[in-house]
Amino acid sequence: MGSSKSKPRKGHQNPQHLPKVGTPQNLEWRHEGERKDAFGVFGGKWTAIIIAVLVVAAAIGLIFITA
């Protein structure tokens, strides 16, 4: 326990509170976290789109090369 003369805690400049469970903001927060986990450092919607386009282009290129 602290003494009666202890200093109060300092607040943060930009505190971020988690959204309430079940709200659309909570679902978006969860999906964003899952995307970051799936793509690691490169997490994000645009990175997922770019990777998908590259995979499709590589598959199409492979089909044309072997045909």
mmCIF file of the N, C-alpha and C atoms, coordinates in Angstrom:
data_MODEL
# 
_entry.id   MODEL 
# 
loop_
_atom_site.group_PDB 
_atom_site.id 
_atom_site.type_symbol 
_atom_site.label_atom_id 
_atom_site.label_alt_id 
_atom_site.label_comp_id 
_atom_site.label_asym_id 
_atom_site.label_entity_id 
_atom_site.label_seq_id 
_atom_site.pdbx_PDB_ins_code 
_atom_site.Cartn_x 
_atom_site.Cartn_y 
_atom_site.Cartn_z 
_atom_site.occupancy 
_atom_site.B_iso_or_equiv 
_atom_site.pdbx_formal_charge 
_atom_site.auth_seq_id 
_atom_site.auth_comp_id 
_atom_site.auth_asym_id 
_atom_site.auth_atom_id 
_atom_site.pdbx_PDB_model_num 
ATOM 1   N N  . MET A 1 1  ? 0.837   -1.184  0.000   1.00 0.00 ? 1  MET A N  1 
ATOM 2   C CA . MET A 1 1  ? 0.000   0.000   0.000   1.00 0.00 ? 1  MET A CA 1 
ATOM 3   C C  . MET A 1 1  ? 0.877   1.240   0.000   1.00 0.00 ? 1  MET A C  1 
ATOM 4   N N  . GLY A 1 2  ? 0.397   2.249   -0.692  1.00 0.00 ? 2  GLY A N  1 
ATOM 5   C CA . GLY A 1 2  ? 1.136   3.499   -0.746  1.00 0.00 ? 2  GLY A CA 1 
ATOM 6   C C  . GLY A 1 2  ? 0.830   4.359   0.458   1.00 0.00 ? 2  GLY A C  1 
ATOM 7   N N  . SER A 1 3  ? 1.722   5.278   0.699   1.00 0.00 ? 3  SER A N  1 
ATOM 8   C CA . SER A 1 3  ? 1.493   6.179   1.824   1.00 0.00 ? 3  SER A CA 1 
ATOM 9   C C  . SER A 1 3  ? 0.459   7.224   1.430   1.00 0.00 ? 3  SER A C  1 
ATOM 10  N N  . SER A 1 4  ? -0.024  7.953   2.402   1.00 0.00 ? 4  SER A N  1 
ATOM 11  C CA . SER A 1 4  ? -1.022  8.982   2.118   1.00 0.00 ? 4  SER A CA 1 
ATOM 12  C C  . SER A 1 4  ? -0.417  10.147  1.348   1.00 0.00 ? 4  SER A C  1 
ATOM 13  N N  . LYS A 1 5  ? 0.907   10.193  1.268   1.00 0.00 ? 5  LYS A N  1 
ATOM 14  C CA . LYS A 1 5  ? 1.581   11.279  0.562   1.00 0.00 ? 5  LYS A CA 1 
ATOM 15  C C  . LYS A 1 5  ? 2.032   10.866  -0.840  1.00 0.00 ? 5  LYS A C  1 
ATOM 16  N N  . SER A 1 6  ? 1.633   9.684   -1.288  1.00 0.00 ? 6  SER A N  1 
ATOM 17  C CA . SER A 1 6  ? 2.087   9.234   -2.608  1.00 0.00 ? 6  SER A CA 1 
ATOM 18  C C  . SER A 1 6  ? 1.426   10.061  -3.709  1.00 0.00 ? 6  SER A C  1 
ATOM 19  N N  . LYS A 1 7  ? 2.120   10.157  -4.839  1.00 0.00 ? 7  LYS A N  1 
ATOM 20  C CA . LYS A 1 7  ? 1.629   10.966  -5.943  1.00 0.00 ? 7  LYS A CA 1 
ATOM 21  C C  . LYS A 1 7  ? 0.558   10.197  -6.727  1.00 0.00 ? 7  LYS A C  1 
ATOM 22  N N  . PRO A 1 8  ? -0.406  10.888  -7.288  1.00 0.00 ? 8  PRO A N  1 
ATOM 23  C CA . PRO A 1 8  ? -1.405  10.190  -8.112  1.00 0.00 ? 8  PRO A CA 1 
ATOM 24  C C  . PRO A 1 8  ? -0.784  9.746   -9.433  1.00 0.00 ? 8  PRO A C  1 
ATOM 25  N N  . ARG A 1 9  ? -1.420  8.786   -10.058 1.00 0.00 ? 9  ARG A N  1 
ATOM 26  C CA . ARG A 1 9  ? -0.926  8.295   -11.340 1.00 0.00 ? 9  ARG A CA 1 
ATOM 27  C C  . ARG A 1 9  ? -1.118  9.342   -12.417 1.00 0.00 ? 9  ARG A C  1 
ATOM 28  N N  . LYS A 1 10 ? -0.162  9.361   -13.333 1.00 0.00 ? 10 LYS A N  1 
ATOM 29  C CA . LYS A 1 10 ? -0.273  10.286  -14.455 1.00 0.00 ? 10 LYS A CA 1 
ATOM 30  C C  . LYS A 1 10 ? -1.055  9.606   -15.580 1.00 0.00 ? 10 LYS A C  1 
ATOM 31  N N  . GLY A 1 11 ? -1.942  10.352  -16.213 1.00 0.00 ? 11 GLY A N  1 
ATOM 32  C CA . GLY A 1 11 ? -2.703  9.816   -17.324 1.00 0.00 ? 11 GLY A CA 1 
ATOM 33  C C  . GLY A 1 11 ? -1.917  9.880   -18.620 1.00 0.00 ? 11 GLY A C  1 
ATOM 34  N N  . HIS A 1 12 ? -2.383  9.156   -19.609 1.00 0.00 ? 12 HIS A N  1 
ATOM 35  C CA . HIS A 1 12 ? -1.754  9.175   -20.924 1.00 0.00 ? 12 HIS A CA 1 
ATOM 36  C C  . HIS A 1 12 ? -2.342  10.312  -21.743 1.00 0.00 ? 12 HIS A C  1 
ATOM 37  N N  . GLN A 1 13 ? -1.582  10.771  -22.735 1.00 0.00 ? 13 GLN A N  1 
ATOM 38  C CA . GLN A 1 13 ? -2.073  11.849  -23.587 1.00 0.00 ? 13 GLN A CA 1 
ATOM 39  C C  . GLN A 1 13 ? -3.217  11.360  -24.470 1.00 0.00 ? 13 GLN A C  1 
ATOM 40  N N  . ASN A 1 14 ? -3.083  10.150  -25.031 1.00 0.00 ? 14 ASN A N  1 
ATOM 41  C CA . ASN A 1 14 ? -4.100  9.596   -25.908 1.00 0.00 ? 14 ASN A CA 1 
ATOM 42  C C  . ASN A 1 14 ? -4.537  8.216   -25.398 1.00 0.00 ? 14 ASN A C  1 
ATOM 43  N N  . PRO A 1 15 ? -5.360  8.160   -24.373 1.00 0.00 ? 15 PRO A N  1 
ATOM 44  C CA . PRO A 1 15 ? -5.769  6.848   -23.870 1.00 0.00 ? 15 PRO A CA 1 
ATOM 45  C C  . PRO A 1 15 ? -6.680  6.152   -24.881 1.00 0.00 ? 15 PRO A C  1 
ATOM 46  N N  . GLN A 1 16 ? -6.494  4.857   -25.047 1.00 0.00 ? 16 GLN A N  1 
ATOM 47  C CA . GLN A 1 16 ? -7.320  4.085   -25.965 1.00 0.00 ? 16 GLN A CA 1 
ATOM 48  C C  . GLN A 1 16 ? -8.050  3.012   -25.167 1.00 0.00 ? 16 GLN A C  1 
ATOM 49  N N  . HIS A 1 17 ? -9.357  3.126   -25.138 1.00 0.00 ? 17 HIS A N  1 
ATOM 50  C CA . HIS A 1 17 ? -10.169 2.145   -24.442 1.00 0.00 ? 17 HIS A CA 1 
ATOM 51  C C  . HIS A 1 17 ? -10.719 1.157   -25.451 1.00 0.00 ? 17 HIS A C  1 
ATOM 52  N N  . LEU A 1 18 ? -10.851 -0.087  -25.037 1.00 0.00 ? 18 LEU A N  1 
ATOM 53  C CA . LEU A 1 18 ? -11.391 -1.097  -25.923 1.00 0.00 ? 18 LEU A CA 1 
ATOM 54  C C  . LEU A 1 18 ? -12.887 -0.873  -26.112 1.00 0.00 ? 18 LEU A C  1 
ATOM 55  N N  . PRO A 1 19 ? -13.422 -1.171  -27.317 1.00 0.00 ? 19 PRO A N  1 
ATOM 56  C CA . PRO A 1 19 ? -14.862 -1.009  -27.537 1.00 0.00 ? 19 PRO A CA 1 
ATOM 57  C C  . PRO A 1 19 ? -15.653 -2.050  -26.756 1.00 0.00 ? 19 PRO A C  1 
ATOM 58  N N  . LYS A 1 20 ? -16.920 -1.751  -26.492 1.00 0.00 ? 20 LYS A N  1 
ATOM 59  C CA . LYS A 1 20 ? -17.764 -2.683  -25.750 1.00 0.00 ? 20 LYS A CA 1 
ATOM 60  C C  . LYS A 1 20 ? -18.003 -3.937  -26.582 1.00 0.00 ? 20 LYS A C  1 
ATOM 61  N N  . VAL A 1 21 ? -18.119 -5.065  -25.894 1.00 0.00 ? 21 VAL A N  1 
ATOM 62  C CA . VAL A 1 21 ? -18.268 -6.354  -26.551 1.00 0.00 ? 21 VAL A CA 1 
ATOM 63  C C  . VAL A 1 21 ? -19.596 -6.405  -27.303 1.00 0.00 ? 21 VAL A C  1 
ATOM 64  N N  . GLY A 1 22 ? -19.538 -6.897  -28.552 1.00 0.00 ? 22 GLY A N  1 
ATOM 65  C CA . GLY A 1 22 ? -20.736 -7.084  -29.347 1.00 0.00 ? 22 GLY A CA 1 
ATOM 66  C C  . GLY A 1 22 ? -21.082 -5.909  -30.237 1.00 0.00 ? 22 GLY A C  1 
ATOM 67  N N  . THR A 1 23 ? -20.387 -4.796  -30.102 1.00 0.00 ? 23 THR A N  1 
ATOM 68  C CA . THR A 1 23 ? -20.677 -3.632  -30.927 1.00 0.00 ? 23 THR A CA 1 
ATOM 69  C C  . THR A 1 23 ? -19.954 -3.777  -32.268 1.00 0.00 ? 23 THR A C  1 
ATOM 70  N N  . PRO A 1 24 ? -20.416 -3.061  -33.295 1.00 0.00 ? 24 PRO A N  1 
ATOM 71  C CA . PRO A 1 24 ? -19.707 -3.115  -34.579 1.00 0.00 ? 24 PRO A CA 1 
ATOM 72  C C  . PRO A 1 24 ? -18.243 -2.693  -34.461 1.00 0.00 ? 24 PRO A C  1 
ATOM 73  N N  . GLN A 1 25 ? -17.955 -1.751  -33.591 1.00 0.00 ? 25 GLN A N  1 
ATOM 74  C CA . GLN A 1 25 ? -16.570 -1.330  -33.398 1.00 0.00 ? 25 GLN A CA 1 
ATOM 75  C C  . GLN A 1 25 ? -15.731 -2.478  -32.836 1.00 0.00 ? 25 GLN A C  1 
ATOM 76  N N  . ASN A 1 26 ? -16.333 -3.286  -31.951 1.00 0.00 ? 26 ASN A N  1 
ATOM 77  C CA . ASN A 1 26 ? -15.630 -4.424  -31.378 1.00 0.00 ? 26 ASN A CA 1 
ATOM 78  C C  . ASN A 1 26 ? -15.334 -5.466  -32.448 1.00 0.00 ? 26 ASN A C  1 
ATOM 79  N N  . LEU A 1 27 ? -16.294 -5.719  -33.323 1.00 0.00 ? 27 LEU A N  1 
ATOM 80  C CA . LEU A 1 27 ? -16.081 -6.697  -34.388 1.00 0.00 ? 27 LEU A CA 1 
ATOM 81  C C  . LEU A 1 27 ? -14.975 -6.232  -35.339 1.00 0.00 ? 27 LEU A C  1 
ATOM 82  N N  . GLU A 1 28 ? -14.984 -4.947  -35.688 1.00 0.00 ? 28 GLU A N  1 
ATOM 83  C CA . GLU A 1 28 ? -13.942 -4.419  -36.570 1.00 0.00 ? 28 GLU A CA 1 
ATOM 84  C C  . GLU A 1 28 ? -12.576 -4.507  -35.896 1.00 0.00 ? 28 GLU A C  1 
ATOM 85  N N  . TRP A 1 29 ? -12.526 -4.214  -34.599 1.00 0.00 ? 29 TRP A N  1 
ATOM 86  C CA . TRP A 1 29 ? -11.277 -4.288  -33.848 1.00 0.00 ? 29 TRP A CA 1 
ATOM 87  C C  . TRP A 1 29 ? -10.738 -5.721  -33.849 1.00 0.00 ? 29 TRP A C  1 
ATOM 88  N N  . ARG A 1 30 ? -11.637 -6.704  -33.669 1.00 0.00 ? 30 ARG A N  1 
ATOM 89  C CA . ARG A 1 30 ? -11.223 -8.109  -33.667 1.00 0.00 ? 30 ARG A CA 1 
ATOM 90  C C  . ARG A 1 30 ? -10.721 -8.534  -35.037 1.00 0.00 ? 30 ARG A C  1 
ATOM 91  N N  . HIS A 1 31 ? -11.446 -8.143  -36.101 1.00 0.00 ? 31 HIS A N  1 
ATOM 92  C CA . HIS A 1 31 ? -11.037 -8.523  -37.451 1.00 0.00 ? 31 HIS A CA 1 
ATOM 93  C C  . HIS A 1 31 ? -9.695  -7.898  -37.812 1.00 0.00 ? 31 HIS A C  1 
ATOM 94  N N  . GLU A 1 32 ? -9.500  -6.666  -37.405 1.00 0.00 ? 32 GLU A N  1 
ATOM 95  C CA . GLU A 1 32 ? -8.219  -6.002  -37.678 1.00 0.00 ? 32 GLU A CA 1 
ATOM 96  C C  . GLU A 1 32 ? -7.083  -6.743  -36.980 1.00 0.00 ? 32 GLU A C  1 
ATOM 97  N N  . GLY A 1 33 ? -7.303  -7.174  -35.752 1.00 0.00 ? 33 GLY A N  1 
ATOM 98  C CA . GLY A 1 33 ? -6.287  -7.941  -35.025 1.00 0.00 ? 33 GLY A CA 1 
ATOM 99  C C  . GLY A 1 33 ? -5.989  -9.268  -35.683 1.00 0.00 ? 33 GLY A C  1 
ATOM 100 N N  . GLU A 1 34 ? -7.031  -9.928  -36.196 1.00 0.00 ? 34 GLU A N  1 
ATOM 101 C CA . GLU A 1 34 ? -6.824  -11.200 -36.877 1.00 0.00 ? 34 GLU A CA 1 
ATOM 102 C C  . GLU A 1 34 ? -6.048  -10.999 -38.179 1.00 0.00 ? 34 GLU A C  1 
ATOM 103 N N  . ARG A 1 35 ? -6.323  -9.912  -38.906 1.00 0.00 ? 35 ARG A N  1 
ATOM 104 C CA . ARG A 1 35 ? -5.578  -9.629  -40.123 1.00 0.00 ? 35 ARG A CA 1 
ATOM 105 C C  . ARG A 1 35 ? -4.106  -9.364  -39.808 1.00 0.00 ? 35 ARG A C  1 
ATOM 106 N N  . LYS A 1 36 ? -3.856  -8.636  -38.743 1.00 0.00 ? 36 LYS A N  1 
ATOM 107 C CA . LYS A 1 36 ? -2.463  -8.356  -38.370 1.00 0.00 ? 36 LYS A CA 1 
ATOM 108 C C  . LYS A 1 36 ? -1.744  -9.637  -37.984 1.00 0.00 ? 36 LYS A C  1 
ATOM 109 N N  . ASP A 1 37 ? -2.446  -10.553 -37.297 1.00 0.00 ? 37 ASP A N  1 
ATOM 110 C CA . ASP A 1 37 ? -1.836  -11.825 -36.935 1.00 0.00 ? 37 ASP A CA 1 
ATOM 111 C C  . ASP A 1 37 ? -1.544  -12.663 -38.172 1.00 0.00 ? 37 ASP A C  1 
ATOM 112 N N  . ALA A 1 38 ? -2.452  -12.637 -39.143 1.00 0.00 ? 38 ALA A N  1 
ATOM 113 C CA . ALA A 1 38 ? -2.296  -13.470 -40.335 1.00 0.00 ? 38 ALA A CA 1 
ATOM 114 C C  . ALA A 1 38 ? -1.164  -12.971 -41.226 1.00 0.00 ? 38 ALA A C  1 
ATOM 115 N N  . PHE A 1 39 ? -1.002  -11.659 -41.331 1.00 0.00 ? 39 PHE A N  1 
ATOM 116 C CA . PHE A 1 39 ? -0.009  -11.108 -42.240 1.00 0.00 ? 39 PHE A CA 1 
ATOM 117 C C  . PHE A 1 39 ? 1.206   -10.546 -41.526 1.00 0.00 ? 39 PHE A C  1 
ATOM 118 N N  . GLY A 1 40 ? 1.308   -10.736 -40.233 1.00 0.00 ? 40 GLY A N  1 
ATOM 119 C CA . GLY A 1 40 ? 2.486   -10.325 -39.477 1.00 0.00 ? 40 GLY A CA 1 
ATOM 120 C C  . GLY A 1 40 ? 2.736   -8.829  -39.544 1.00 0.00 ? 40 GLY A C  1 
ATOM 121 N N  . VAL A 1 41 ? 3.959   -8.464  -39.834 1.00 0.00 ? 41 VAL A N  1 
ATOM 122 C CA . VAL A 1 41 ? 4.369   -7.062  -39.873 1.00 0.00 ? 41 VAL A CA 1 
ATOM 123 C C  . VAL A 1 41 ? 3.641   -6.320  -40.989 1.00 0.00 ? 41 VAL A C  1 
ATOM 124 N N  . PHE A 1 42 ? 3.309   -7.035  -42.068 1.00 0.00 ? 42 PHE A N  1 
ATOM 125 C CA . PHE A 1 42 ? 2.698   -6.411  -43.227 1.00 0.00 ? 42 PHE A CA 1 
ATOM 126 C C  . PHE A 1 42 ? 1.185   -6.389  -43.125 1.00 0.00 ? 42 PHE A C  1 
ATOM 127 N N  . GLY A 1 43 ? 0.645   -6.482  -41.932 1.00 0.00 ? 43 GLY A N  1 
ATOM 128 C CA . GLY A 1 43 ? -0.799  -6.566  -41.734 1.00 0.00 ? 43 GLY A CA 1 
ATOM 129 C C  . GLY A 1 43 ? -1.556  -5.393  -42.313 1.00 0.00 ? 43 GLY A C  1 
ATOM 130 N N  . GLY A 1 44 ? -2.716  -5.675  -42.843 1.00 0.00 ? 44 GLY A N  1 
ATOM 131 C CA . GLY A 1 44 ? -3.551  -4.634  -43.401 1.00 0.00 ? 44 GLY A CA 1 
ATOM 132 C C  . GLY A 1 44 ? -4.371  -5.151  -44.564 1.00 0.00 ? 44 GLY A C  1 
ATOM 133 N N  . LYS A 1 45 ? -5.433  -4.424  -44.857 1.00 0.00 ? 45 LYS A N  1 
ATOM 134 C CA . LYS A 1 45 ? -6.336  -4.832  -45.923 1.00 0.00 ? 45 LYS A CA 1 
ATOM 135 C C  . LYS A 1 45 ? -5.649  -4.752  -47.282 1.00 0.00 ? 45 LYS A C  1 
ATOM 136 N N  . TRP A 1 46 ? -4.902  -3.679  -47.520 1.00 0.00 ? 46 TRP A N  1 
ATOM 137 C CA . TRP A 1 46 ? -4.265  -3.510  -48.823 1.00 0.00 ? 46 TRP A CA 1 
ATOM 138 C C  . TRP A 1 46 ? -3.193  -4.549  -49.062 1.00 0.00 ? 46 TRP A C  1 
ATOM 139 N N  . THR A 1 47 ? -2.501  -4.942  -48.050 1.00 0.00 ? 47 THR A N  1 
ATOM 140 C CA . THR A 1 47 ? -1.482  -5.971  -48.198 1.00 0.00 ? 47 THR A CA 1 
ATOM 141 C C  . THR A 1 47 ? -2.124  -7.297  -48.582 1.00 0.00 ? 47 THR A C  1 
ATOM 142 N N  . ALA A 1 48 ? -3.261  -7.612  -47.969 1.00 0.00 ? 48 ALA A N  1 
ATOM 143 C CA . ALA A 1 48 ? -3.969  -8.851  -48.301 1.00 0.00 ? 48 ALA A CA 1 
ATOM 144 C C  . ALA A 1 48 ? -4.430  -8.824  -49.753 1.00 0.00 ? 48 ALA A C  1 
ATOM 145 N N  . ILE A 1 49 ? -4.906  -7.688  -50.228 1.00 0.00 ? 49 ILE A N  1 
ATOM 146 C CA . ILE A 1 49 ? -5.356  -7.569  -51.616 1.00 0.00 ? 49 ILE A CA 1 
ATOM 147 C C  . ILE A 1 49 ? -4.186  -7.733  -52.575 1.00 0.00 ? 49 ILE A C  1 
ATOM 148 N N  . ILE A 1 50 ? -3.070  -7.095  -52.275 1.00 0.00 ? 50 ILE A N  1 
ATOM 149 C CA . ILE A 1 50 ? -1.889  -7.190  -53.141 1.00 0.00 ? 50 ILE A CA 1 
ATOM 150 C C  . ILE A 1 50 ? -1.377  -8.630  -53.206 1.00 0.00 ? 50 ILE A C  1 
ATOM 151 N N  . ILE A 1 51 ? -1.331  -9.303  -52.071 1.00 0.00 ? 51 ILE A N  1 
ATOM 152 C CA . ILE A 1 51 ? -0.870  -10.694 -52.051 1.00 0.00 ? 51 ILE A CA 1 
ATOM 153 C C  . ILE A 1 51 ? -1.809  -11.577 -52.861 1.00 0.00 ? 51 ILE A C  1 
ATOM 154 N N  . ALA A 1 52 ? -3.115  -11.359 -52.743 1.00 0.00 ? 52 ALA A N  1 
ATOM 155 C CA . ALA A 1 52 ? -4.090  -12.153 -53.500 1.00 0.00 ? 52 ALA A CA 1 
ATOM 156 C C  . ALA A 1 52 ? -3.912  -11.936 -55.003 1.00 0.00 ? 52 ALA A C  1 
ATOM 157 N N  . VAL A 1 53 ? -3.705  -10.692 -55.424 1.00 0.00 ? 53 VAL A N  1 
ATOM 158 C CA . VAL A 1 53 ? -3.512  -10.393 -56.847 1.00 0.00 ? 53 VAL A CA 1 
ATOM 159 C C  . VAL A 1 53 ? -2.234  -11.057 -57.355 1.00 0.00 ? 53 VAL A C  1 
ATOM 160 N N  . LEU A 1 54 ? -1.168  -11.012 -56.589 1.00 0.00 ? 54 LEU A N  1 
ATOM 161 C CA . LEU A 1 54 ? 0.084   -11.643 -57.003 1.00 0.00 ? 54 LEU A CA 1 
ATOM 162 C C  . LEU A 1 54 ? -0.053  -13.156 -57.123 1.00 0.00 ? 54 LEU A C  1 
ATOM 163 N N  . VAL A 1 55 ? -0.778  -13.771 -56.219 1.00 0.00 ? 55 VAL A N  1 
ATOM 164 C CA . VAL A 1 55 ? -0.974  -15.226 -56.271 1.00 0.00 ? 55 VAL A CA 1 
ATOM 165 C C  . VAL A 1 55 ? -1.781  -15.600 -57.514 1.00 0.00 ? 55 VAL A C  1 
ATOM 166 N N  . VAL A 1 56 ? -2.838  -14.849 -57.795 1.00 0.00 ? 56 VAL A N  1 
ATOM 167 C CA . VAL A 1 56 ? -3.653  -15.128 -58.990 1.00 0.00 ? 56 VAL A CA 1 
ATOM 168 C C  . VAL A 1 56 ? -2.829  -14.920 -60.255 1.00 0.00 ? 56 VAL A C  1 
ATOM 169 N N  . ALA A 1 57 ? -2.048  -13.838 -60.313 1.00 0.00 ? 57 ALA A N  1 
ATOM 170 C CA . ALA A 1 57 ? -1.209  -13.583 -61.488 1.00 0.00 ? 57 ALA A CA 1 
ATOM 171 C C  . ALA A 1 57 ? -0.180  -14.695 -61.677 1.00 0.00 ? 57 ALA A C  1 
ATOM 172 N N  . ALA A 1 58 ? 0.392   -15.182 -60.594 1.00 0.00 ? 58 ALA A N  1 
ATOM 173 C CA . ALA A 1 58 ? 1.368   -16.268 -60.691 1.00 0.00 ? 58 ALA A CA 1 
ATOM 174 C C  . ALA A 1 58 ? 0.703   -17.551 -61.189 1.00 0.00 ? 58 ALA A C  1 
ATOM 175 N N  . ALA A 1 59 ? -0.507  -17.829 -60.726 1.00 0.00 ? 59 ALA A N  1 
ATOM 176 C CA . ALA A 1 59 ? -1.226  -19.021 -61.178 1.00 0.00 ? 59 ALA A CA 1 
ATOM 177 C C  . ALA A 1 59 ? -1.550  -18.926 -62.661 1.00 0.00 ? 59 ALA A C  1 
ATOM 178 N N  . ILE A 1 60 ? -2.010  -17.785 -63.128 1.00 0.00 ? 60 ILE A N  1 
ATOM 179 C CA . ILE A 1 60 ? -2.317  -17.582 -64.541 1.00 0.00 ? 60 ILE A CA 1 
ATOM 180 C C  . ILE A 1 60 ? -1.041  -17.695 -65.379 1.00 0.00 ? 60 ILE A C  1 
ATOM 181 N N  . GLY A 1 61 ? 0.043   -17.108 -64.907 1.00 0.00 ? 61 GLY A N  1 
ATOM 182 C CA . GLY A 1 61 ? 1.317   -17.215 -65.614 1.00 0.00 ? 61 GLY A CA 1 
ATOM 183 C C  . GLY A 1 61 ? 1.800   -18.653 -65.720 1.00 0.00 ? 61 GLY A C  1 
ATOM 184 N N  . LEU A 1 62 ? 1.619   -19.403 -64.654 1.00 0.00 ? 62 LEU A N  1 
ATOM 185 C CA . LEU A 1 62 ? 2.023   -20.814 -64.655 1.00 0.00 ? 62 LEU A CA 1 
ATOM 186 C C  . LEU A 1 62 ? 1.193   -21.603 -65.657 1.00 0.00 ? 62 LEU A C  1 
ATOM 187 N N  . ILE A 1 63 ? -0.085  -21.309 -65.750 1.00 0.00 ? 63 ILE A N  1 
ATOM 188 C CA . ILE A 1 63 ? -0.947  -22.005 -66.713 1.00 0.00 ? 63 ILE A CA 1 
ATOM 189 C C  . ILE A 1 63 ? -0.496  -21.706 -68.143 1.00 0.00 ? 63 ILE A C  1 
ATOM 190 N N  . PHE A 1 64 ? -0.168  -20.458 -68.452 1.00 0.00 ? 64 PHE A N  1 
ATOM 191 C CA . PHE A 1 64 ? 0.261   -20.097 -69.801 1.00 0.00 ? 64 PHE A CA 1 
ATOM 192 C C  . PHE A 1 64 ? 1.623   -20.687 -70.144 1.00 0.00 ? 64 PHE A C  1 
ATOM 193 N N  . ILE A 1 65 ? 2.509   -20.785 -69.184 1.00 0.00 ? 65 ILE A N  1 
ATOM 194 C CA . ILE A 1 65 ? 3.852   -21.322 -69.439 1.00 0.00 ? 65 ILE A CA 1 
ATOM 195 C C  . ILE A 1 65 ? 3.779   -22.822 -69.729 1.00 0.00 ? 65 ILE A C  1 
ATOM 196 N N  . THR A 1 66 ? 2.941   -23.549 -68.991 1.00 0.00 ? 66 THR A N  1 
ATOM 197 C CA . THR A 1 66 ? 2.880   -24.996 -69.162 1.00 0.00 ? 66 THR A CA 1 
ATOM 198 C C  . THR A 1 66 ? 1.975   -25.414 -70.305 1.00 0.00 ? 66 THR A C  1 
ATOM 199 N N  . ALA A 1 67 ? 1.170   -24.523 -70.845 1.00 0.00 ? 67 ALA A N  1 
ATOM 200 C CA . ALA A 1 67 ? 0.227   -24.899 -71.926 1.00 0.00 ? 67 ALA A CA 1 
ATOM 201 C C  . ALA A 1 67 ? 0.885   -24.953 -73.271 1.00 0.00 ? 67 ALA A C  1 
# 
